[in-house]
Amino acid sequence: MITIATSENNDIFVNASGNLATSLDINALANISKNKVLTTLGEPEYNQLDGIPYFETIFTDTPKIDLFQAAVVDTLEILENVQRVSNFDYTQNNDVFSYSLLETTTYGNITLEG
């Protein structure tokens, strides 16, 4: 698996040779997974049904964590080479919602945090 690499700020960049940086295998899948979870429902121009329903689950008077978790797990588990998503954990601190999860893949384990 290969994909365009992104920095910690989720920006594409050029490598030391001046070429567009790429990621392979587990790093590529980690980038894809991160971007899938960052995508808001309706954001993809060609598939309005793709994305995480943040406005319907997290950005509500009473956050619906179980629905958010289900959307994230479903989105990640349909990716090629992802075997299972587990260990979903979250915290809410002064209106800041954070989560972490473990993604078991054919390349190894990936920890996602957001």
TIMARDREN-491883 format. One record per residue (C-alpha): x negated, y negated, z negated. Coordinates in steps of 0.25 Angstrom, whole numbers, padded with zeros to 4 digits, always signed. Layout:
REM TIMARDREN-491883
XYZ;...
This chain:
REM TIMARDREN-491883
+0000+0000+0000;-0005-0014+0003;+0001-0028+0001;-0003-0042+0001;-0010-0045-0013;-0005-0056-0022;-0011-0064-0033;-0007-0064-0048;+0002-0076-0043;+0008-0067-0032;+0001-0075-0021;-0005-0069-0009;-0020-0072-0008;-0032-0069+0001;-0044-0060-0004;-0059-0063-0004;-0060-0060+0011;-0049-0070+0014;-0038-0060+0018;-0024-0058+0012;-0026-0050+0000;-0019-0036-0001;-0016-0026-0012;-0016-0011-0011;-0009+0000-0017;-0005-0002-0032;-0009-0017-0031;+0000-0019-0018;+0011-0012-0025;+0010-0020-0038;+0011-0033-0029;+0023-0028-0022;+0030-0024-0035;+0027-0038-0041;+0032-0045-0029;+0045-0036-0028;+0048-0039-0043;+0045-0054-0041;+0055-0055-0029;+0069-0061-0033;+0081-0054-0028;+0085-0060-0014;+0071-0067-0012;+0067-0057-0001;+0072-0064+0012;+0074-0051+0019;+0080-0043+0008;+0088-0051-0001;+0091-0039-0010;+0077-0037-0014;+0071-0043-0026;+0073-0043-0041;+0086-0050-0046;+0079-0060-0056;+0091-0070-0056;+0101-0058-0059;+0093-0051-0070;+0082-0060-0076;+0086-0075-0074;+0100-0073-0081;+0105-0078-0094;+0103-0063-0099;+0092-0056-0092;+0096-0043-0086;+0083-0036-0089;+0088-0022-0085;+0093-0027-0071;+0080-0034-0069;+0072-0021-0073;+0080-0013-0064;+0078-0022-0052;+0063-0022-0054;+0062-0007-0056;+0071-0005-0043;+0063-0015-0035;+0049-0008-0039;+0053+0006-0038;+0057+0005-0024;+0043+0001-0020;+0035+0011-0013;+0025+0018-0022;+0032+0013-0035;+0036+0026-0043;+0042+0020-0055;+0044+0007-0063;+0044+0008-0078;+0040+0001-0091;+0048-0011-0088;+0047-0021-0099;+0051-0035-0101;+0050-0047-0110;+0058-0060-0111;+0051-0072-0118;+0058-0085-0117;+0065-0083-0104;+0053-0077-0098;+0055-0063-0093;+0043-0053-0091;+0043-0039-0087;+0033-0028-0085;+0034-0014-0078;+0026-0002-0074;+0027+0002-0060;+0022+0016-0057;+0017+0018-0042;+0010+0027-0034;-0003+0019-0035;-0002+0018-0051;+0005+0009-0061;+0009-0006-0059;+0013-0015-0070;+0021-0026-0066;+0024-0038-0075;+0033-0050-0072;
